[in-house]
Amino acid sequence: MALLTNLLIGLIALLHIYFLVLEMFLWDKPTGRRVFKLTPEFATASKALAANQGLYNGFLAAGLLWGLSLGIDGLHIKLFFLACVLIAGIFGAITVSRRILYIQGVPALLALLLLLLA
């Protein structure tokens, strides 16, 4: 069970690294505009805000990877950063798109449950 939990946490960290890349480097490029359904004008105007958001996603990924690197001693770190991801997913679902809950929130909730049961 611990292996499955750590694999899921690793996947969530990789997802947040992907979000970092999309928001910091690809926001106003065709890939970023397509993923987020943005007009070129809006992408250009909001590029700095998206980069800031991407940086925060990078911090979430770093925290999860830090917790994983500590093994059993990283339990509280993993719990904290998974809770942050879950809260961000819920907030994103309320304020931006329900899709964020499924992409970000549900995996974090599942990982939290697995972590608490392991």
C-alpha positions as CSV (number, residue, x, y, z in Angstrom):
1,M,0.0,0.0,0.0
2,A,2.9,2.4,0.8
3,L,4.3,1.9,-2.7
4,L,1.0,2.7,-4.3
5,T,0.6,5.8,-2.1
6,N,4.1,7.0,-3.0
7,L,3.5,6.4,-6.7
8,L,0.3,8.5,-6.6
9,I,2.1,11.3,-4.7
10,G,4.9,11.2,-7.3
11,L,2.3,11.4,-10.0
12,I,0.7,14.4,-8.4
13,A,4.1,16.0,-8.1
14,L,4.8,15.4,-11.8
15,L,1.3,16.9,-12.6
16,H,2.3,20.1,-10.7
17,I,5.6,20.3,-12.6
18,Y,3.6,20.0,-15.8
19,F,1.3,22.8,-14.5
20,L,4.4,24.9,-13.8
21,V,5.7,24.4,-17.3
22,L,2.3,25.2,-18.9
23,E,1.8,28.4,-16.8
24,M,5.3,29.7,-16.6
25,F,6.6,29.0,-20.1
26,L,3.8,27.9,-22.4
27,W,0.9,30.2,-21.3
28,D,1.0,32.4,-24.3
29,K,2.2,29.8,-26.7
30,P,-0.1,27.6,-28.9
31,T,0.0,24.7,-26.4
32,G,-0.8,26.8,-23.4
33,R,-3.5,28.7,-25.2
34,R,-5.1,25.4,-26.3
35,V,-4.9,23.8,-22.9
36,F,-6.4,26.8,-21.1
37,K,-8.7,27.8,-24.0
38,L,-7.2,31.4,-24.1
39,T,-7.3,34.0,-26.8
40,P,-3.9,35.4,-27.8
41,E,-4.8,38.7,-26.3
42,F,-5.8,37.4,-22.9
43,A,-2.8,35.1,-22.8
44,T,-0.5,38.0,-23.4
45,A,-2.3,40.2,-20.9
46,S,-2.3,37.6,-18.1
47,K,1.1,36.1,-18.7
48,A,2.7,37.5,-15.5
49,L,-0.2,36.2,-13.4
50,A,0.0,32.8,-14.9
51,A,3.8,32.6,-14.3
52,N,3.1,33.5,-10.6
53,Q,0.5,30.7,-10.4
54,G,3.0,28.3,-12.1
55,L,5.6,29.1,-9.5
56,Y,3.2,28.1,-6.7
57,N,2.5,24.8,-8.5
58,G,6.2,24.3,-8.5
59,F,6.4,24.8,-4.7
60,L,3.6,22.2,-4.3
61,A,5.6,19.7,-6.4
62,A,8.8,20.5,-4.5
63,G,7.0,19.9,-1.2
64,L,5.6,16.6,-2.3
65,L,9.0,15.4,-3.6
66,W,10.7,16.6,-0.4
67,G,8.2,14.5,1.6
68,L,8.8,11.5,-0.6
69,S,12.6,11.8,-0.3
70,L,12.3,11.5,3.5
71,G,10.5,8.2,3.4
72,I,8.5,7.5,6.5
73,D,9.9,10.6,8.2
74,G,8.2,12.7,5.5
75,L,4.7,11.7,6.5
76,H,3.7,15.1,7.9
77,I,5.2,16.9,5.0
78,K,3.3,14.8,2.5
79,L,0.1,15.3,4.5
80,F,0.6,19.1,4.5
81,F,1.3,19.4,0.8
82,L,-1.4,17.0,-0.2
83,A,-3.8,19.1,1.9
84,C,-2.6,22.2,0.1
85,V,-3.2,20.6,-3.3
86,L,-6.6,19.5,-2.3
87,I,-7.6,22.9,-1.0
88,A,-6.2,24.5,-4.3
89,G,-8.2,22.0,-6.3
90,I,-11.4,22.8,-4.4
91,F,-10.8,26.5,-4.7
92,G,-10.1,26.2,-8.4
93,A,-13.2,24.2,-8.9
94,I,-15.3,26.9,-7.2
95,T,-13.7,29.9,-8.9
96,V,-12.5,28.7,-12.3
97,S,-13.7,25.3,-13.5
98,R,-15.1,22.2,-12.0
99,R,-12.6,20.2,-14.1
100,I,-9.9,21.4,-11.7
101,L,-11.5,19.3,-8.9
102,Y,-11.1,16.2,-10.9
103,I,-7.6,16.9,-12.2
104,Q,-6.1,18.2,-9.0
105,G,-8.4,17.7,-6.0
106,V,-9.5,14.1,-6.5
107,P,-6.0,12.6,-6.9
108,A,-4.9,14.6,-3.8
109,L,-7.9,13.3,-1.7
110,L,-7.2,9.8,-2.8
111,A,-3.5,10.1,-1.9
112,L,-4.4,11.6,1.5
113,L,-6.7,8.7,2.2
114,L,-4.2,6.2,1.2
115,L,-1.5,7.9,3.2
116,L,-3.7,7.9,6.3
117,L,-4.6,4.2,5.8
118,A,-1.0,3.1,5.2
